């Protein structure tokens, strides 16, 4: 058997797996040379996903399967994928979401997958799904028999998505009221957050708590996330299907690992966090190249990977939560504009700092506070407020508040003339930039949504200004 069409090593080895599996399943191997053409020929093929369709093609061309005229099933109407073991059993593969999407696009009758993948496919496809455990099951099914029942997609697909359980509760985090408020505002308007404080003050816990404040993923959003995972070579995440993803790469990761790339481009951490949270702990310790590579995803919500053969675009609409410690020589982030503060911020750079809407200074808590019982609002209560605020803002049909700009920003952030004059005065007194002027209005709009106010009031602006401390440095 020869395989053409730019196969990688795993695809080339399909010849041996398929030959051995066909023989061990009790079928005769054709006594002639076979050529498998994987089209289109200019795209590289990877992985064991082609084992099952190659075996079906061999059985069909050798006359083992009945034709459609004789009562068999039309091979082209049942897309299939699976890895074959040497004994003929079928194993699940990654990328099952792509197969389901393909089947829906070509108008297939249904899908044929490994039995262990049936529940995964039912979450993402409305087509009938056939799960097989052995190559003999596939032959009987294609011959027109019914060795297993074709299962329709999950009937609960249109029902409301249940809220995932809370993993890190805000009530368990001592103090940090200002930071908790920032997380609530960020969840409403999908604002990027930068936390500044000493080690151990709760920055990572707050970032994880923010994941629990976000609403569960809708089906279309969850399918996007699973498609990105498949493109990155990760398995289907059935348990976390509706939970917003949380990614926290180490500061030593390369630019390609962070935003995507490689000889065969794959999504990076910023795309794997799509519709969720990307936590960048110790942000100034990331390499300069990695930090600069974040400009496009932070601004546009996509990553473009360009190669000689073409360009790929990966979705990357996530909330980015950055965390950094105070300077090692004792300097803090008080807003005074000291030389130590400026040197520390220069490691990140102005263009990236401008893309964080909320700046949250944090301080260490006394040890005795940990002996006290937990207090404050729970994540479930905050989640309810966020859901109400999002529903209030959804009637505007203007997208997330963090991406408002131009005429849309002016229309959505309605202010009286007196409030607008107050904002101009604040910006002039603090010496803020025009970009900070827009970001204050976006933050104020999210605060107003939490209050259920259609207009932005003075107290909304006053609170928004408190989250722009780095603009004063």
C-alpha positions in Angstrom: 0.0 0.0 0.0 1.3 3.5 -0.9 -0.1 6.6 0.7 0.3 9.9 -1.2 -0.8 13.5 -0.3 1.9 14.8 2.1 1.3 12.2 4.9 3.3 12.5 8.1 4.9 9.5 9.9 1.7 8.5 11.7 -0.3 8.6 8.4 2.4 6.5 6.6 2.2 3.9 9.4 -1.5 3.6 8.7 -0.6 1.2 5.9 0.7 -1.4 8.4 -2.0 -0.8 11.0 -4.8 -1.1 8.4 -3.3 -4.2 6.7 -2.9 -6.0 10.0 -6.3 -4.9 11.4 -8.1 -6.1 8.2 -6.5 -9.5 8.3 -7.0 -10.0 12.1 -10.7 -9.0 11.6 -11.1 -12.0 9.3 -11.1 -10.2 6.0 -8.9 -11.1 3.0 -6.4 -8.5 1.9 -6.5 -7.7 -1.8 -3.7 -9.4 -3.8 -2.7 -6.2 -5.6 -0.9 -3.0 -5.0 -3.1 -0.3 -3.4 -2.6 3.5 -3.6 -4.4 5.8 -1.1 -4.7 9.4 -2.3 -5.3 11.9 0.5 -6.7 15.0 -1.2 -6.0 17.9 -1.5 -2.4 16.9 -2.1 -0.9 20.2 -1.0 -2.1 20.1 2.6 -0.1 18.1 5.1 -2.0 15.2 6.7 -1.3 14.3 10.4 -2.3 11.6 12.9 -4.1 8.3 12.9 -7.4 9.8 12.0 -7.4 8.3 8.6 -7.1 4.6 9.7 -10.8 3.9 9.7 -11.8 5.5 6.3 -8.7 3.9 4.7 -9.9 0.5 5.9 -13.4 1.2 4.7 -12.0 2.1 1.3 -10.0 -1.1 1.1 -13.0 -3.2 2.0 -15.1 -1.4 -0.6 -12.7 -1.7 -3.4 -12.0 -5.4 -2.7 -15.8 -6.2 -3.0 -16.3 -7.1 0.6 -19.0 -4.4 1.1 -22.3 -4.4 -0.6 -23.0 -1.6 -3.0 -25.8 0.9 -2.5 -27.9 -0.9 -5.2 -27.6 -4.2 -3.3 -28.8 -2.7 0.0 -25.5 -1.3 1.4 -25.0 2.2 2.6 -23.4 4.9 0.5 -19.8 5.3 1.9 -19.6 9.0 1.1 -22.7 9.8 3.2 -21.2 8.6 6.4 -18.0 10.5 7.3 -15.8 8.5 9.7 -12.6 8.8 11.7 -10.8 6.5 14.1 -7.5 4.8 14.9 -7.3 1.1 14.3 -5.5 -1.2 16.7 -3.8 -4.3 15.3 -6.6 -6.5 16.4 -9.2 -4.4 14.5 -10.6 -2.6 17.5 -11.3 1.2 17.0 -9.8 3.8 19.3 -11.0 7.5 19.6 -9.0 10.3 18.1 -8.6 14.0 18.7 -10.3 16.4 16.3 -13.7 14.8 16.5 -15.3 18.3 16.6 -13.8 19.0 13.1 -15.4 15.8 11.8 -18.8 16.8 13.2 -18.5 20.2 11.6 -17.5 18.7 8.2 -20.4 16.3 8.3 -22.9 19.1 8.9 -21.4 21.2 6.1 -21.6 18.5 3.4 -25.1 17.3 4.4 -24.1 13.9 5.6 -26.6 11.3 6.8 -24.6 10.8 10.0 -21.2 10.1 11.5 -19.2 6.9 12.3 -16.9 7.2 15.2 -15.3 5.1 17.9 -17.8 4.0 20.6 -16.0 6.0 23.2 -16.5 9.2 21.2 -20.3 9.0 20.8 -21.1 11.2 23.8 -18.6 13.8 22.7 -20.1 14.0 19.2 -23.6 14.3 20.6 -22.6 17.5 22.4 -21.5 19.2 19.2 -23.6 17.7 16.4 -27.3 17.3 15.5 -26.6 14.4 13.2 -27.2 10.7 14.0 -24.0 9.2 15.5 -22.9 5.5 15.1 -20.4 4.2 17.6 -18.3 1.2 16.6 -15.9 -0.9 18.7 -14.4 -3.1 16.0 -13.8 -3.1 12.2 -16.3 -6.0 11.8 -19.0 -3.6 13.3 -18.1 -1.1 10.5 -18.4 -3.8 7.8 -21.9 -4.9 9.1 -23.1 -1.3 9.3 -22.0 -0.4 5.8 -23.5 -3.6 4.5 -26.9 -2.3 5.6 -27.2 -4.2 8.8 -27.8 -2.5 12.2 -25.2 -3.8 14.7 -25.7 -0.7 16.8 -28.4 2.0 17.0 -27.7 5.3 15.4 -28.2 7.8 18.3 -29.6 11.2 17.6 -27.9 14.2 19.1 -28.5 15.3 22.7 -32.1 16.3 23.0 -31.2 18.8 25.7 -29.1 20.9 23.3 -31.6 23.7 23.2 -32.3 23.8 27.0 -30.7 26.4 29.3 -27.1 25.7 30.1 -26.7 25.0 33.8 -24.2 27.2 35.7 -21.0 25.3 36.5 -20.1 24.8 40.2 -17.9 27.4 41.9 -14.3 26.3 42.4 -12.8 29.5 44.0 -15.4 31.5 45.9 -14.9 35.2 46.4 -16.2 34.8 50.0 -13.2 32.7 50.8 -10.7 35.5 49.7 -9.9 37.7 52.7 -10.1 41.4 52.2 -9.2 42.9 48.7 -12.6 44.5 48.3 -11.3 46.8 45.6 -9.9 43.9 43.6 -13.1 41.9 44.0 -15.0 44.8 42.6 -12.7 45.0 39.7 -13.3 41.3 38.9 -17.0 42.0 38.9 -16.7 44.9 36.5 -14.3 42.9 34.3 -16.8 40.1 34.0 -19.6 42.5 33.0 -17.7 44.3 30.2 -15.0 41.7 29.4 -12.3 44.1 30.5 -8.6 43.1 30.7 -7.3 43.5 34.3 -3.8 44.2 35.6 -3.2 43.5 39.3 -0.2 44.9 41.1 0.8 43.7 44.5 3.3 41.7 46.6 3.5 37.9 46.4 0.8 36.0 48.3 -1.8 38.8 48.4 -4.3 36.7 46.3 -3.8 37.7 42.7 -3.9 34.2 41.3 -6.9 33.3 43.4 -8.8 36.3 42.2 -8.0 35.4 38.6 -9.4 31.9 39.1 -12.4 33.3 40.9 -13.1 35.4 37.8 -13.6 32.3 35.8 -16.5 31.3 38.1 -18.1 34.7 37.7 -18.4 34.3 33.9 -21.6 32.8 32.5 -21.5 29.3 31.2 -20.5 28.9 27.6 -23.4 28.7 25.1 -23.2 25.7 22.8 -21.7 27.6 19.8 -19.1 29.1 22.1 -18.2 25.7 23.6 -17.9 24.2 20.1 -15.5 27.0 19.2 -13.4 26.3 22.3 -13.3 22.5 21.5 -12.4 23.2 17.9 -9.4 25.2 19.1 -8.4 22.4 21.5 -8.6 19.9 18.6 -6.4 22.2 16.4 -3.9 22.3 19.2 -3.9 18.5 19.5 -5.7 18.4 22.8 -8.4 15.9 23.7 -12.1 16.7 23.9 -13.0 18.2 27.3 -16.4 16.7 28.1 -16.5 17.7 31.7 -15.5 21.3 31.1 -17.6 21.6 27.9 -19.7 24.6 29.2 -17.1 26.0 31.6 -15.1 29.1 30.4 -11.4 27.9 29.9 -8.7 29.1 32.2 -5.1 29.1 31.0 -2.1 30.2 33.0 1.2 29.7 31.0 4.5 30.0 32.7 6.5 33.2 32.1 9.3 31.1 30.4 6.9 30.1 27.5 8.0 31.1 24.0 6.1 33.5 21.8 4.9 30.6 19.6 3.5 28.8 22.7 1.8 31.9 23.9 0.1 33.2 20.7 0.5 30.2 18.4 2.9 29.3 15.6 5.3 26.5 14.6 6.3 24.9 11.3 2.7 23.6 11.2 0.9 26.5 12.9 -1.1 25.6 16.0 -3.1 27.7 18.4 -1.3 29.1 21.4 -2.4 29.8 25.0 -4.1 33.0 24.1 -6.4 31.1 21.7 -6.9 28.1 24.1 -8.3 30.7 26.5 -10.9 31.8 24.0 -14.2 32.9 25.8 -12.3 32.4 29.1 -9.5 33.7 31.1 -5.8 34.0 30.2 -3.8 34.5 33.4 -0.3 36.0 32.9 1.4 35.8 36.3 4.7 37.7 36.7 3.9 39.6 33.5 7.2 41.6 33.5 9.1 38.3 33.6 7.8 37.2 30.2 10.2 37.8 27.3 9.9 41.0 25.4 9.0 39.1 22.2 6.2 37.3 24.0 4.8 40.5 25.5 4.9 42.3 22.1 3.2 39.3 20.4 0.1 40.0 22.6 -0.7 43.3 20.9 -2.9 41.8 18.2 -5.0 39.4 20.3 -5.5 42.0 23.0 -6.7 44.6 20.5 -8.5 42.6 17.8 -9.3 39.3 19.5 -7.6 37.2 16.8 -4.1 35.9 16.1 -2.8 35.9 12.5 0.0 33.4 11.8 1.7 34.0 8.5 3.9 31.5 6.7 5.1 31.1 3.1 2.3 28.7 2.3 -0.4 31.1 3.6 -1.9 32.6 6.7 -4.1 31.2 9.5 -6.3 33.2 11.9 -7.0 31.8 15.3 -9.7 33.3 17.6 -8.5 34.8 20.8 -11.3 36.7 22.5 -10.4 36.2 26.1 -10.2 38.3 29.2 -6.5 38.8 30.0 -5.6 39.0 33.6 -2.0 40.2 34.2 -0.3 40.1 37.6 3.0 41.6 38.7 4.7 42.1 42.0 6.0 45.4 43.4 9.6 46.2 42.4 12.3 44.2 44.1 14.0 47.3 45.5 10.9 48.1 47.6 9.1 50.5 45.2 5.4 50.2 45.0 2.7 51.2 42.5 1.4 54.2 44.4 1.0 56.4 41.3 3.7 58.8 42.3 5.8 58.1 39.2 9.0 57.1 40.9 12.0 56.0 38.9 11.8 52.4 40.2 8.1 52.2 39.2 8.9 53.5 35.7 11.7 51.0 35.2 9.5 48.1 36.3 6.7 49.1 33.9 9.1 49.6 31.0 9.6 45.8 31.0 6.0 45.5 29.8 5.9 48.6 27.6 3.3 51.3 27.1 1.4 49.6 24.2 0.6 46.6 26.3 -0.2 48.6 29.4 -2.7 50.6 27.4 -4.6 47.5 26.6 -5.4 46.7 30.2 -8.6 48.6 31.2 -8.5 48.0 34.9 -5.4 48.7 37.1 -5.8 47.1 40.5 -3.2 47.9 43.3 -3.2 45.3 46.1 -1.6 45.0 49.5 -0.6 42.2 51.8 -3.1 41.2 54.5 -2.1 40.7 58.2 -1.7 37.1 59.1 -4.3 37.4 61.8 -7.0 38.1 59.2 -6.7 34.5 58.0 -7.9 33.3 61.4 -11.2 35.1 61.0 -14.2 33.4 59.3 -14.9 34.1 55.7 -17.1 37.0 54.9 -18.4 39.0 52.0 -20.5 38.3 49.0 -20.3 34.8 47.5 -19.5 34.1 43.9 -23.0 32.9 43.2 -24.5 36.2 44.4 -22.0 38.2 42.3 -22.7 35.9 39.3 -26.4 36.8 39.5 -25.5 40.5 39.5 -23.3 40.0 36.5 -25.9 38.1 34.6 -28.5 40.9 35.3 -26.0 43.5 34.1 -25.2 41.6 30.9 -28.9 41.2 30.2 -29.4 44.9 30.8 -26.6 45.8 28.4 -27.5 43.2 25.7 -30.5 45.3 24.5 -28.0 47.8 23.1 -26.6 45.1 20.7 -23.2 46.8 20.8 -20.9 44.0 21.8 -18.8 43.9 25.0 -18.2 47.2 26.6 -14.4 46.7 26.4 -14.5 46.9 22.6 -16.7 50.0 22.3 -15.2 52.7 20.1 -16.0 55.7 18.0 -19.6 56.6 17.4 -20.8 53.5 19.2 -18.9 54.4 22.3 -20.4 58.0 22.2 -23.9 56.6 21.7 -23.8 53.9 24.4 -22.0 55.9 27.1 -24.7 58.6 27.2 -23.9 61.4 29.7 -25.4 64.7 30.6 -23.4 67.8 29.7 -22.5 68.3 33.3 -21.2 64.8 33.7 -19.2 65.0 30.5 -17.6 68.2 31.7 -16.7 66.5 35.0 -15.0 63.7 33.0 -13.0 66.2 30.9 -11.9 68.0 34.0 -10.7 64.8 35.7 -8.7 63.8 32.6 -7.1 67.3 32.3 -6.3 67.5 36.1 -4.6 64.0 36.1 -2.9 64.6 32.7 -4.4 61.5 31.2 -4.3 60.6 27.5 -7.1 60.4 25.0 -6.9 56.6 25.1 -7.4 56.7 28.9 -10.3 59.0 28.3 -12.1 56.3 26.2 -11.2 53.5 28.6 -12.7 55.4 31.5 -15.9 55.7 29.6 -16.0 52.0 28.9 -15.4 51.1 32.5 -18.0 53.6 33.6 -20.5 52.0 31.2 -19.9 48.6 32.8 -20.4 50.1 36.3 -23.6 51.7 35.1 -24.8 48.3 33.8 -24.3 46.9 37.2 -26.5 49.6 38.6 -29.1 49.2 35.9 -28.6 52.7 34.7 -29.1 53.7 31.1 -26.9 56.8 31.5 -23.5 57.2 33.0 -23.6 59.2 36.2 -20.9 61.1 38.0 -20.3 58.4 40.7 -19.8 55.8 37.9 -17.0 58.0 36.4 -15.5 58.6 39.8 -15.2 54.8 40.4 -13.9 54.2 36.9 -11.1 56.7 37.4 -9.8 54.8 40.5 -9.0 51.9 38.2 -6.6 53.9 36.0 -3.7 54.4 38.5 -1.0 53.5 36.0 -2.0 56.4 33.7 -0.6 58.7 36.3 2.9 57.2 36.3 
